[in-house]
Amino acid sequence: MTGDVASGPPQAVHHLHRTSIFFGAISTLPSMFGAIVGLWMWHYFRGEGVVPTIMTSLAGSALIVGVLGVIAYHTVRYYVLTIRYEGDELVINSGLLFRTQRHIPYRKIQNIDVIQNVLHRLFKVAVVKIETSSGSEADAELRVLSLDTIEQMRRYVFKDHEKVDQPDGVSDDDVQTQAHAHAVHADEREILSLNRRDLVVLGLIVNRGLVLVTAVAGLAWQANWQFDLWERPEAAATIFGWTVEMPANAFVWILIALGAVALIMLLSVGWSILRFDQFRMNLRDEDIRISCGLLTRVHGTIPKKRIQFITIHQSPLHRLFGKATVRIETAGGNVEDDETALLSRRWFVPIVDQTAVDALISQVAPEFAMDEVNWQPLAPKARRRMIRRSVIFSSALGIAATIVFWPWGIALWLAMSLAAAAHAWRAAAITRWAVTDKGVLFRNGVLKRKTSITLFNRIQTPKVIETPFDRRWSMASVSVDTAGAGTAGHRIAIRFLPRQLADDLRMRIAKRAEAAGFHWA
Amino acid sequence: MESSARACPVQIHAHRSQEYFVEQRRIAIATMQQMNRESQATVEANPQTSADTPTRQRSIADGAWKRLHPHWIAVKRLEMLITLGILGTPALAGLLLVLFVFDMNWLLRWTIVAALVCFLAWRVWLVVWYPPMAYRHARYKVSPLGVEFRYGVFWRSIMNVPRSRVQHTDVQQGPLLRYYGLGMLVMNTAGTQNAQVGLPGIRHKTAMSIRDYLIQERES
């Protein structure tokens, strides 16, 4: 291995791997896909004549020039981009005409995420994203580096924080050729791992195959709108030149429907295995390390101090299988545009046993002892108000249904009102909140139950809101704001609290938040 | 006094409510007392913190509720008037066209007329009556805890911005605010829904003083 961590910085200036030209070129192909398809369609459907031929030639030439330009760009980038270690900084030089020199202090680097798909693993390279505690996106994205270089970078950047423990009898070459970017350390321990059975259950719960149903339904709607295919099912069967006899037997249709449902479930399970195969969550010092993925292997690191908000999700299917999903929100990182960040935040813990949630939370947020939480209910009048509100809203729909489906609409109105009242009754019973010495918790949801936790040193601004309806009932709502909100899919917004209590709660949270302080990293 | 048959469920409900409130108040008071003891201990252990802060800035953080400057009403009125001009002109033109030019079904005509008249009336209300109402319901307080801000006429809010959560501040002054010697203090936090909290309608010098206080206390 080049450079011994203990004796000083590696002397070499590193470049991207040779295959970065290839990987850079193919990464821009999706954006050129539209142009390629457009050109093909133009060529296929164009009319005869000189002008169409010239236009096709020009467009084709422009496309070829574009492709060559992309290859030239990535070739120049390969020669120009350098990485070197200077004192206590990582220095990245890039650009030919517009040159950039980026200095990233080692102590500011929060994590080095590594992404490897099948092609990357074939060439023993990976995409590296270097994140610091600031900014909305990765501070540096290097596509692609060899595994040797990545390992060296990780060892050197984190040398002040880790103790590298290389097993006896294992040569440097053996360590470097292993297809992982996380060095195995003496003090790293596994928090959670998921097997194939867990992933099958996850697939059945999230039911991603419904996306296909939505797409097919959209296509069918469009086809019917354009061709009236529902009126002429035999035409539907001949649209691609096939002739299919539509089955008249209802039993056959039922079998087809069951087959479709089975296919949807299979697709969903396949998605789950593709994304989360060999899911591992390890804890090392103050970092949580996640790795998963069958074809594209993703390795992400989340420093515990960046976790702002934790939410435990339980849909009816989760409860049926005795499982839960945990999502988090973190400070920094543009999660929606970053695949690694999205995976490790939105799917922080894709699935876990219900009974193991408390233990997991205690690992992630040791300050919390879930079994010592003193849950508080809403105000006694809250239930009455929630029921009244639900019945009023459902009645608005019920009146419309009565007018349209007179007189049977009355039964529909009654049923909707009863269902709304029952739902509100249950919601009032389930909704709970708690303020402990360390933070705030909130639980709500009848069908999709959500429990959220945040610490005082993560809370930004507590707020009380009083609507005109709240004033009539002498109630108010309390909400808290944290950094990076969004991915957890839940907020702490405690509604229907007595007015005075809401104010007391706001002041309590504000004082605790100020006393606890706030540090980005 | 209600009959015993009816009094029983009502009294149980009342007692349950009463117990709930009493319990919540007890918890709140106990927590506040504990926090006051903790903060007192912190002040005694660090006597320099307050002494280092200049006297003028300490007077800013007196913990008293203060109103916005009265000139803010005029600023708000002018802003609403400008908006009325921008939005009201096409609305008025549409109203005149619908009334005197376009030929349409009488129900549709008078529905559109009613909608436009309501819209214009609402914008006029925003110019004439809304600014003094908003002024009456707005208060702010600066204390060692941070900044508290009450605002809103119908949907009323009270927000706390703890001192340690202020990442950086801006003092903004548009032409109208500048004419009246006012400014808006914008406190930037790390939050999401409340990433920027603005305190409008205060004197420019006051906004600068609050900003200096927040920075000074943060650095100390």
Interface residues (C-beta under 8 A of the other chain):
Chain A: A331 Q376 P377 A379 P380 K381 V435 Q460 T461 P462 K463 V464 I465 E466 T467 P468 R471 S479 D481 T482 A483 G484 A485 G486 P498 Q500 L501 D503 D504 L505 R506 M507 R508 I509 A510 K511 R512 A513 E514 A515 G517 F518 W520
Chain B: H13 R16 S17 Y20 F21 Q24 R25 A28 T31 M32 M35 E38 S39 L145 G146 E148 F154 W155 R156 S157 I158 M159 N160 V161 P162 R163 S164 R165 T189 A190 G191 T192 Q193 N194 V197
